[in-house]
């Protein structure tokens, strides 16, 4: 495999690509999107990196002083998280290939909202009480860098436009192909590309926002006109606004796509929609389990167990209880010698 360079990154959305409309209507962009999320799921379950939270220093030190009002707020947030995951799972149970194809209009945002509700609950235990998407992603980025998440999802991109660096994915510099990942090198290459293209979108979006406002626009020192082209120095000036690009920024692309034209092009594509849905659901389940573990640590096992026992009817005896038994409860045993297995 060859090392990747930015100009060889395969574009995904309309603003990223230089192909004509006829080529865009083919299946390559949708296949690339599927490849990305399959690669993330592959990396979580097949990489040599630790996938559990039990041995994380951040997890071991996590405590919170929560009032009864806080506990009620956390319960509400988690119910939103789980009900959305419930809906995502129900689609899999109902759907054949055709159904899953057309279900992308709601499964994309369902995956996004379920994970971000779980993230919101985790951040609440850290004193960050918001549901604002940008704030959630910014705080999640800081936590990723601080090793609050398992190494399997601890990757991130940083740096200014045209000078991006990918961290904690040692094989991310290789150029990805269009095939589904079957090896770790392929998975990391595809995740690395996804991080770079997403960070590009963030950078160009911030640039448009700045240059579109006469009060903030960077102008030519000679003419005083708003600059159409930026130098490396100009891009570096906005790097601080971008934060870190993490898995949560990648997942936010699901929310964006649900309101734009490319979702219709995805539906038209000839890809494995069942595999797409399975990959999304597995990632959602994994991340929700991580966040639930932190909430349980903050509440205490007994209080969290009561929360699970008092679930609404549609969530009883479901994946929530299963994750509690297989992922959360084992964290409170004294044996820390064996890494926690990832539950699907």
N, C-alpha and C positions, 0 to 999 in steps of 0.2 A: 504493500500500500504506500501511497505517496503522501508526503506532508501536505496539509491543506493551506491554501492562502486565501485571504478574504475574498478576492475577486472570483474564486472558484466555488464559493458557498452557494449551494442551490437555493434559489429564492422560494418563498412559500406564498406570500400574499401578493396582491396586485401591485402594491407599491414596491415590492422587493424585486420583481422580475422584469426581465427585458425581453421576454418572449412575446410574440404576437398573440392576439386573442384566440386564434385557432389552436395554437399549441397549448394555451392555458386551459382550454376546455378538455384537453386530454387528461389522463389520470395521474400524471407524474406529481403535481403539487399535492394531491390528496394522498398519494402513496408515500410521499416524503413525510407528510404530517403523521400518518400511521406509523411510519418507521421511527419517528422521533419518540412517540409515546410507548411503542413496543420496546424501544431501546432503553428508555428509562426504567420500565418494568423489568426488563432483562437484567439491567445493571443492579437493581435492588435485590433481585433474587439469585443472581449468579456471580456477582463480584466477590472478591476476597475481603472486601471491606465489611466491617461490623454493621449489621442491619438493625440491631436492637438498641435500646436506651439504657439498659441496666448498668452498663459499665461507664456511662458518661458522667464525668465529674459534675457537669452542669445539672444533670438529672438528680444525682445524689444530693446536691446542695439545695435543690429546689424546695422552697417553703413559701407559704403565703398566710397572711392573717386575714381570713375571710369572714365577713359578717353574715348573718342570716340573709340579708338583702343581697349580698354578693353571691351566696349559694343559689338563691332563687334566680338571679340573673344568669349564672352559669348553667343552671338546669334548662332555662329557656333557650340559650344559645345552642346547647348540645342537642336539645330536641329538634331544633331547626336543622342542625348538621345531620342527625340520624334520619330524620324524615326525608330529607333530600336524597341521602344515600339509599334509603328504602325505595324511593321512586326510581332511582337509577338501577337498582337491582331488579325491580319489578319489570322493567323494560326487557332485561335479559331473559326473564322467565316467560314473557309473553311473545318474544320476537323471533321470527325467522329472519333470513337475510334481508328480505324486502322491507320488513317492519323496522329492523335495526337501521337500514339505510335511511329511511324517512324520519327515524327518531333522532337523528343527529341534531335537529333543530332544538330539541330539549335536553338530550343527553350531554351535549357539550356544556351548556350552562349549569346543568345539575352537578356534573363532576366538579366544576369550578366552585359553585356555591357551597357544596358540602365540605370540601377541603377548607375553604376560607372561613366557614363557620367554626370548624374545629380549630383553626389557627386563631380565630377571634377568642375562643374559650381559653386557649393556652396563654395568649397575651394578656387576657383579663387577670389571670393569676399572677402575672408579673406587674400588674398595675396599669397596663395600657388598655384603657376601656374605650374602644372605638370599633366601628364597623366600616370605616373609610378604607376603600381598597388600597389606595396609594400608601397610606400609613401602615396598613397591615403588611404590605409587601416590603416596605422600607425596614420595618422592625424585624420581619422574618429574615431579611438579608443580614442584618446585624447578628441575629441569633445563629444563623448558619455559619458565619465567619467565627463566632465565638464557640463553635463546636457544641451547640445545644442540640443538634440533630445528629443522627447516626452518620458515619462516614459514607454510607451507601447513597445518601442524599445530601451530603455536605459539600457538593461541588458548586462552584459559582464563577462568574466572569466579572472582571473589573477592568479599569483603564479607560482611556479616551478613545473616541472614534478613530478607526484605522490603527489602533494600538491596543486592541483588546488582549487580555491574558485570561486563560482558563485555569482554574485551580482545582486540585484534588481529583483531576481526571488525567492521569499521566499519559493516556493514549489518545487524548482529545485532539492532538495536532495532526492526526492522520486524516486523509480525505475519505469521506464516507461514500459508499456506493448507494444504489437504489434498492438493494435487496434488504429483506428483513434480517436483523442482526442474528447471527448464529454463534458469534464469538464475542468475547469481551472487548476486543479491539474495535470491532464494528460498532458495538453499542456505544462505547465511549466516543468514537469519532462522530457518530450521529448526534449524541447529546451535546458535544462540543460545538457542532455546527448550529444546533438549535439555540444554544446560549448566545453565540455570536450574532445570528440573524435577529434574535429578539433584542439584544442590546443595541443593535443598529437602529431598530425601530424606535426604541426609547430615545436614543440620541437625536435622531432626525425629528422626532416629535417635539422634543424640548427646543431644538433649533427653530422649528417652525413657530412655536409659541413665542419665543424670544424675538425673532425677527418680524413677527406679525404685529408686535406691539411697538409703536413709535417711541414709547418711553424707555423700552429695554433693548431695542434693536442695536446691534453692533454696526457701526457706520465706517465708511472710508475716511481716513484722516485727511485725505486730500479733497474729496468732493463733498463729504458730509452725507452722501447717499447710503441707504441701507445696503450692506454687502450681500451680494448674491452667492459668493463663494467664500468658504471659511478656510483658514489655514489650520495647521495642526495646533497652533497656539490658541486659536479661537475655540476649537473643540475641547482643549484641555480646560478652558475656563468654565465649562458646564459639567465637567466630570463629577463634581461634588453633588450636583443635582440628581445624578443617576443612581447613586447608591451602588449596591451590588446586584448583579443579575443572577437569580437563583431559580430553583425548581418552581417556586411560587410565581415568578414572572412568566415562566413557560406555561404554567397552568392558566394564567390570566389570559393567554391567547384564546382559550376556549370561550371565555366571556366575550371577548372582542368579536370573534368569528360569528357568534350567534346573531349579531345585529348587522352583518355585512353580506354582500352578495356572494362571497366565496362559499358560504354554507350551501348554497344551491348548486354550485359547481362540485362540491364534495359529494352531494347526493347523486349527481350524475356520473360520478367516477366508478371505474371498475376495480374496486379494492375489496379486501376481506373485512366487511363491516363487523362481523361477529368477533374477529380478532381485535379490531379496534376497540369495541365495547369492552371486551374482556380485559384488555390492557388498561383502559381508563379505570375500570372498576377495581382492578387490583391495586393500582396506584392510590386511588381514593381510600380504599380499605387500609392500606399500609399507613398512609399519612394520618388518617383519622385515629388509627391505633396509637401512633406516636403521641398525638395531641391528647388523647384520652389518658395515656399513661401520666403525662404531666399534670393534668387536672386531678387525677386520682392521688398523685403525690401531694398536691396542694391541699386537697380536701381531707385526705386521710382515707385509708382503705374502707373503714366502716361506713363513713358518710357517702363515699362513692358507690359502695355496694348497695346502699339504700336507694340511691338515685337510680341505679339500674333496676332494682327490684320494683320501683314505682313507675316504670315506663308506661306510656300510653299503650292501649291494647294492640295497635298495629306493630309495635316495636318489641313486644314481649316474646320471649323464647326465640329471639332472632339473632342476627349477626352481632348485635350490640352485646348480648350476654355471652356469645361465643368468644368475642374478642376480650371481654372481661376475664373469662376463665383461662384463655390461652395466652394472652399478652399482658394484661394488666395485673391480675392477681399474682402471677409468678414473680413479679417485680418486688413483692413485699416479703418474699422468703429470704432467709439469711444466706442461702447458697448463691454465691456470685461467680462461681468458678466456670460455669457453662454459659456461653452467650445465648441470649433468648432467640428462639426461632421466629421467623416471620410467618404470621398467620395470614392466610389469604382472606 
